[in-house]
Amino acid sequence: MPPQWHGQQQWLPPGHHPSADPTSSLLLPPSANAGVNNTPQKEKRHRNKPSLSCEVCTVKKTKCDRVRPECFACQKRKTPCQYSSLADMIEESHRAQGHETPRKRPRTTKKGDENSVVFSPDAATPIRVADLANAKRINASMPLGPAAAAAASSPVMYNPERPASRPTDRTPSRSSTGSSPTLLSNIPFSHPTASNLFKVEHPFTNYWTHQGGLAEVIHVLPSKEQSDILIATYFDVVDPVYPLIHRESFEKDYEDFWIMQPTDSNHQDGSLVALIFVMLAMGTQFVAIPSPDQKEQTAEFYISAAHQALRVINYLGRPSIRTMQTMVLMIYFLMNDNHASDAWAFAGILTRHASALGINRNPATVKPQANTHEKQQRLKLWQAVLFQDTFFTIILKLPPTTMHSDCHVEDLVTEVDPRSLTLYDGATDVTYIVSMWKLANLVQPNICIPRSLDLPICDSQASRDRLVGSFQSLYASLPSPFRTFEEQAVWGLASRNKRLARQMLFLTSNYYHCLMLVYADEQVVESDVYGTLDSAHEAISSFFLLHKLFPEEARVWYHFQHRAFSEALVIAELVKNRGNEMGMVPKMMRAKDDVLRMIGILGVMSDHDVVARTRVSVLSKYI
């Protein structure tokens, strides 16, 4: 049984719970509720104009700063903050028009408030404001995390009654719904809300003070033992799929980081701090925590800490290899967290940084004096940026931005030290990177660009045959473990080498998904129905195998799940349009079984995921 999470970032042994409610660590202690005003509300006065303040402030006739989800006054009173439906409607109207709702300045903290407490989503013990000196609170609209508990000077209490529809629902996407027909924020692909970037719903929640600096971020690190568990989870689950960080070098810097004295925190490498936090965030997404809501809050807090560390070191003006590694992982985190448009915008900064640092250039040209290790890291980083951009554009039908490069995939192979890799029948991390790199080079000009411009992928049957032949030649050149796709063989591979099994499943999913798009294109040439069904079956089968081997990972890798859903949609459409062949063609029966199996998997996930619930209803209409 995996270790469990509770309270102030503390691992508890299996079966040990401080209460029967797994989310009890998020609730306020009884002493924290002592000051709640339980007197009955007075009857509302009728007004000639609608009130934009919250209901409690309107009744009590107190100043309300009108901040969502909680106003400052309600946080001080420790009372639930609710707005009328009319006030919410006016707020949404102002957002849509780009106007700010008039705010009222909250009253300053009185002298007697130093005994108030702050409480964070991931802290079990309230902290007195008197202990939090020489700082002020920046973002009054968000509950305070441990960083604010270390630096805030206003008495704020975390309210466990979040405005989400259910604690177990996936956070709705806060992304734009108009820029791409296949954004994760679009129905039926997600659960959309209005776009509100860089305002209240900024993807990196602000828990931080202006004066705190890097020391404030380092202060909220979990214990060394807990960090070790999350970092190990990252290398077990995430690193096989995206092997862009040199583990030996990182672990040396990581251990040196923990040896340094707390007094030296302001002299730490901010890019290393940011990288550690984003790895903690990714590890948290895959670790077993009793409360899904607490797991989500903890991961989002760590990603906010990573972003704050980048801001402290001015990452926009001073990019580096390590800051770019951090940004690549932050983009994957945002995708897993259902912020597709935010991830796309952040990826734009990443590609600009890659060009500014010359990561897209041949290291032998721009860094001739660099050692072999540095050149290899630059090539691996460029492959990570290229791969992320290519298959992100496949999902979003947007143009790729990593087309200009003189890096050669062969250089990565010749400059690798084979002693640092585990060889398995010709398959290594480098051969996986090379395979993904070659696939991206084939997909960008032939699929990404035409789809982003609404052009046909193939303008004749002959061009389709040539493109399919290029895909098949690439697949035949892969090491044999990456072409092992019978279910029993995959199970055997996973029992011997889980890292390689994960790489094989991700490579297979991307390859067959792209091949499905080639066969399904029908703008000029009639689509190849059975070629589409075969490719879609192979692609979606990789998701089925991932779900069998690593069920929790299948829930988290949201872009993998999104690809599988889009493949199920393609299959379902073909099955619906050719229903008369259902009883005569075995491939049509297999196709229907694939859709039903996908509905079954999403049905299990729908107990805790509103997006999966929506996708089940969409697919069910075809069957």
N, C-alpha and C positions, 0 to 999 in steps of 0.2 A: 504493500500500500504506500503511495507516495506521501512525502511529508506534507503537512498542512500549515496554513497561514493564519495568524490571528494577531489582532491587537497592534501594538506599536512595533511593527516589523519584526515579529518574533516567530520562529518556527516552533510548532507544537508537535509532540509525538502523535502517531496515529491513534485515533480514538479518544484523544484528550480534548475536550471542549469546555470552555469556561461557562457555557450555557447551552441550552438546547437549540437556540437560534444561532445559526452560523454567521449571521450579520450583526450579532450583538455587540461586536467590537466597534460598530459604527454608531451605536446609540449613546446618548449622553448619560453620564452617571447621575444618580438621583440628586446629588448636591448641585449639579449644574442646572437643574430645573427649579431650584428653590426660589429663584426670583421671577418665575413666570407669573404674569398677571392673569388670574383665573376669574376675575370679576365678570359678570355678564355684560355683553355689549349693549350700548345704548341704541335706541331706535335712530335710524339714519334720518338726517335732515334732507328734505327735498331740495335739489339744486336746479337752477335754470340751465346750467351747462354741465357736461359730464366731468367727473373727477378723473384725473390721470394718476392719482396717488393710489397706493394699495388700500384695501378695504379696512385694515386695522388702523392705519394712519388717518384715514378719512373719519372713522368713528371716534378715534381719540383726539382728533384735531391736532395732530402733531405733524411736523415737517417731514415730508417723504422725498427721498432723492430719486424715486421712481426707477431704480435700477433693478434689472432682472438677473437671476431669478429671485433674489431677496434684496429688499431695500436695507439700508444701513440701520434704520430705526428698529425694524423687526429683528435684525440680528442682535442688536443691543438688548431688546426686550426678551429675546429667545422665544418668540412667538412665530407661528407659521405665517408666511407672507403670501397673500393671494391678491390678484388683481381681477377686477370685473371683466367680463367678456368684452364690454365696450372699450375699456381701457386697453385691453390686449389688441383689439381690432385697430384702434388709433395708433398704437405702437407699431404694429406690422405695416400700417399704411405709411407711417413716417419712414420706416426702414426701406420700403420698396421705392419711395421717392428720393431716398438719399438724404432725408432730413433727420436731425437729431431731435428727439423728444425733449421739451424743456425740462431741465433738471433743477432740483433745489439743493443747495449746499447743506450737507448734514452738519448738525451741531458738533462743535469740538468736544473732545473728551474732557470730562470734568475731573477735578482733582481727586475725588473720592473713588474713581473707577480703577485705581491701580490694583484692587483686589479681584477684579473681574478675571475671567479665564478665557483662553482660546482653546478650540478643539478642532482637530483636523480629521479628514476622512480616514487617515491611517494611523492615528494615535489613540491610544486607549486612556491616557492620563491627561486631564486638563492642565494647562500651564498658566500661571499667573502673569497678568500683563506687567506687573511690577518687575518681573524678571526679564522683560523684553525691552531693552533700552536702546537709545540712540538710533532709532529708525522710525519710519512712518509707513503706513499701509498705502499701497498704490491702487490696487484694484478692489474696489468695494463690492463689485458685482459677483465675485467668486468666493466660495468657501476657502478658508485658509488651510494650507497644507503645512507640513513640518517646517518649511522655510519661513512661512509667516509666523509660525509659532516660535521661531528662533529670532525673529527680527521685527515683528509688528509692535505697534504701540497703542492700538485701539482695541477695546474690548469687544471681540467678535466671537460668536458661538456658531459652530457648524450645525446646520440643520439637516438631520438625516432624512427628512421628508423631501426627497428630490422631486423636481417637476416632471420627471420622465413618467411615461404611462405605466410602466411596471419596472421594478428593480431588475428583473431578469431580461427585459427587452434590450436589444442591441441599441446603442446610441444612434438616433437618426442622423443621417448624413447632413452636414451643414454646408454642403457644396452646391454650386450653381447647377441648375437643372436644365439650362438652355443651350449650353455650348456644344454638347455632343449627344447623339441619340443613344449611346450605350454607356454613359457615365453610371457609376454605381449608385448615384443619387437619384436615378430615374426609376419610376415604376415601370415595369415590374422588377427592376433590378435592385431596388432598395426602398427605403422609407424616407421620402424627401421632406425637407422643411425649407423655408425661405433662406436665401443666401444672405449671410451677414458677416462676411470676412472682415477681419481686423477690427471688429467691434466687440460686443459682448461674447460672441461665439467664436473667437479666435481659436484655431486648432491647438495652439500651445497656451494653455491656461496660465494666467499671470498670478503667481503666488508670491512675487518677489518685491523687495524694496529697492529704492533707488541707490541707497548707500551700501547695501550689503556686499556687493562685489562677488568675487569668486569664493571668498570665505563662507558666505551665506549658502552657496550651493554645496560646497564640500561638507558643510555642517549637517546636511540632511541625508548624507549617505547612510545606508543601513550598516549593520555590523559587518565585520570582515567575513564571518562565517556565513551570513546570509548572502552577502555579495558573491562569495565563492560558489554557492549553490546556483544562483541565477546566471553567473558567467559560465559555469559548466553546462547549464541548460542551453545557453546560447550556442556554445560550441558543439553540443550534441545535435541540436535541431536546426538552427539557422545557418551555421557556418557550412555544413555540407552543401546546402543549396546555393549560397552566396559566399564562396570562399575568397573574400577580398582582404582579410586581415591575416597577417603572418602571426600565427599563434605563439611561437616561441618568443618573438620580439615583444609582443603585447604582454605576455605573462611576466616577462622580466620587468617591464615598465610598471605593470600593475603591482607587483610585489614591492618594488622600490617606492611606489606611491604610498602604500600603507605603512612603510617604515618611517616616512618623514614625520616630523613633529607637527602637532596642530598649529603651533605658532608660525609655521612656514606655509600655511594654507594659501596666503595671497601670492606666494611665489611659485605655486604649482603650475604645471603646464595645463592651461585651460582647455586645449584641444583634447588632451588625454582625459580630463574630467568629463568632458562632453561625450567622448567615446565610451567611457565606462557607463555613464548614465543611460545612453541609448541601448547599450547591450543589456543593462539591467531591465530596461523597459521591454525589450524583445524577449528576454528570458522570462519575465513576469507573464507575458501573454501565453506562454506555453507551460507554465508551472501549475500544479494543482492547488487551488485556493478555494476554501469552502464557499465563499460568497462571490458570484459572478460580478456583482456590482462593486464590491471591494477590490476585486482583481482588476477591473477596468479602471477604477480610480487610482489605484497604486501605479499601474502601468502608465497612465496619462500623467501622473505626477512626475514620474521619472523622466518621461519624454519632455516635460516642461523644464525640468532641471537641466537636461541636455541642451535644450534650446537657450536657456538662460546662460549657461556656460559659454556657448558660442557667442552670444550677444556681448558678454563681458569682454571677450577678447577681440571683438569687432571682426567677426568672421566674414562679413560682407566685403570689408576692405583688405583683409589679410588672410586670404584662403591658403590652405596647406593640404598636404596629402591626408593628414589625419582629420581635418575638418571635413574634407570631402568624403572620407569613409563614413564619418558620422552622418552626413547628410544623406548618403545612399541608404543607410539603415533607417533613418527617420522617415524617408519616403515610403519604404516598405511598411513601417509601423503605421503611418497614416492610412495606407491602403487597407491594412488589416483592421484598422479602427474605423473604417467606413468613411474616410475623408478623401475621396478620389480626386476631386477638383483641387483641394488644398495640396495634395501630393503632386498633382500635375504642375501647379504654380511653383512649388518648392523645387521641383525637378528642373524648372527653367533656370533657376539660380545656379543649380549644380552644373548644368552644361556650360553656362557662362564661365564658371570658375574653372572647369576643365580646360576650356580654351585659353583662359588667362594664364594658367599654370603650364600650358603646353602638354597636358596629359594626353591630348589627342594626337600629339606628334611622336614620331619615332624617337625613343630615348637616345639612340646612337647619334641622332642629329642635334637634339636640343640639350642633352646631358651627356656629352661624350666622356666626361671624366667621372661619371657616376659609377659606383661599383655594381656588380651583377645583381645583388639583392635589391638595391634601389631601382634599377631598371625593371626588374621583374615586378616589383610592387606597383610601379607606374603602369605597366602593361595590364596587370590584374585589375587595377582600379579603372582603367579605361574600358576594359571588357565589362566590368560591373555597370558602369554608366551606360555603355552602348546597349547591353542586354536589357537593362531596366527601361531605357527609353524605347527600345524596339517593341517590346511586348506590352508596355504600357500603351503605346499608340495602337497596337492591335486591339486592345480592349476598348479604347476610347474613340477609335476612328479619327485620330488627330495626326497631324504631320510629324514625322520624326525630326529631331533636332541634333542628331549626332552623325550626320552624313559626311562631315569633312574631317578626314584623318589620313595620315600616312603611316600609321602603326601597322605592322604585319603580324598576323597570328603566328607565323612560323618562328618569330623572334622569341616568343614566350617559351616555346618548346626547347629551343637550343640553349636558353639561358637559365634553365631550371637545374637545381641540384637534386638529383634523384634520391639521394640519401635521406632527404627530409620528407619523402612521400612514401605512402604505403602502396605498393604495387599489387594489383589483383587482376591477373589475366589481361594486362595491357591497359587497365583503367586506373587513372590517378586523378587527383584534383586538377592537374594541369590538362589532362586529356578531356576532362569534363568542361573546363573553361574553354579549351580550343573548340570543342564540339558546339557549345553554345555560341561562341564567337562566329563560327562559320554559318550557323543557322541564322544569326542576326544579320550577317552580311547578305545572305540570300533573301531574307524576308523584307528588309527595309525597302530596297528599290522595287521589288516585284509585288509586294502586297501592301505595305504601309502607305506608300505615297499614292498609289491609285485609289485606295479606300478613302484616304483623307480628302481627296479631290472628287470623290464620287465618279471615278473613272472605272472602266472595266479592268479587271486583273488580266484577262486574256482577251485579245481582239480576234482570235481565230482558234479553231480546234488545233491547228499545228502549234501555235504558241502555247496553248495549254499543255500539249503533249511534251513540248520541250521543257516547260517549267516543272511539270510532274517528274520528268526524267532527271532534272537537276536535284529535286528533293530526294528521289530514290538513290541517286549516286551519293549524295551526302550521307544518307542513312546507312548505306552499305559500307562507308568508310569509317563508321564509328567502331570503337572497340566492342568486342562481343558482349561484355556485361551490359552495355547500354542498349543492346538489341535483344536482351533476354526478356520476353514479355509474356510467356505463358505463366499462368497464375502459380502453379506449383514451383516453377523455376524461380519466380520472384520471391516466394515464401522462403525457398532455400537460400537465395541470395541475402535476404533480410536477416536470416538466422546467423549468417556468417559475417556480414558486413552491412550494418544498418546505414552507414554513411553512403555507401555506394548505392544501396537500394533507393534512398531518397533522391539521389542525383539521377538515377535511371528514370524514376517516375516523373520528375519535373521535366527532364529532357524529352521524354516520350510525349507528355501532355502538350508541350509547346510545339513539338514537331507535327504531330497529327492534327492539332487544332489548325495550324497554318495550312496543312495539306487539305483539310476539310474546306477551308475558305476558297482555295483554288478550285476544287471540284464544284462547289456550290455557286460560284459566280455565274450569273446568267444575264448580265447586261447586254452582251453581244452574242455569246455562244450559249446554247442551251446547257443547263447544268447537268452534270453527270450524277444521276440520282444514286446509283449503287456505289460509285466512287465516294460520294459524299457520305453515304451511310457507313461504308467500311471505315473511312477515316474518323468519322464522328464516334463510331463504336470503339476504336482503338484509343482515341483521346479520352472519352468518358470512362473507359475501363481503367485508365491510369488513376483517375480520381477514386473509383471504386476500390482499387487495390490500396491506395493511400488511406482510405477510410477504414479498410480492414486491418491494415498493419499498424497505422498510427491514427486512431480515430480522433483524439484530441487535436492533433496537428491539422487534420482535415477541417476541423471547425475554425481554426485560427487563420490558415492560409486562405485569405478571402479571395485573392485573385485566382487561385487554383479553383476554388469553389465557383467563382463567377464564370470562369471558362467552361466548367462542367455544365453549369446551368445553361449557358448560351448554346453549348453542343446539344443539350437535351431539347432546347427550343427548336433547333434546326431539325433534329430527328422527328420531333412531334409534328412539325409542320408537314414534313414529307409523309409521315404516316397518315395524317389527316387527309392530305390531298390524294393519296393513293390507297384509300381504304378498300377499294375493290380488289386489290392484290394481296390483302392481308392473309388470306387463307391459302394462297398459292405460292408465295415467295418466302422462303425461310428467312431471308435478310429483313423482310418487313416484320416478321414475328419477333426476330431478335431486336429490332429497333424499338418495337413497342415494349419489350421487356426492359430495355435500357431506360426508357422514360419512366416506367413504373418503378424501377429500382431507384432512380434518382428521386422520385417523389417520396419513396419510403425513407431514404436517408434524410431528405430535407424535412420530412414529417417528424422524425426524431429530434432534429435540431430545432424545430419550430416551437417546442415547449419553452425554450429560452431565447428565441431569436425571432423578432418580428419580421425580419427580411426573409428568412427561410419560410415563414408562414405565408408571406405574400407570394413567394415563388411556387409554393405548393399549389396555391389557388390558380396561378397562371397556367402551370403545366397540366393541372387536372382538367382544364377546359378542352384540351386536345384529345383526351382519352375517353 
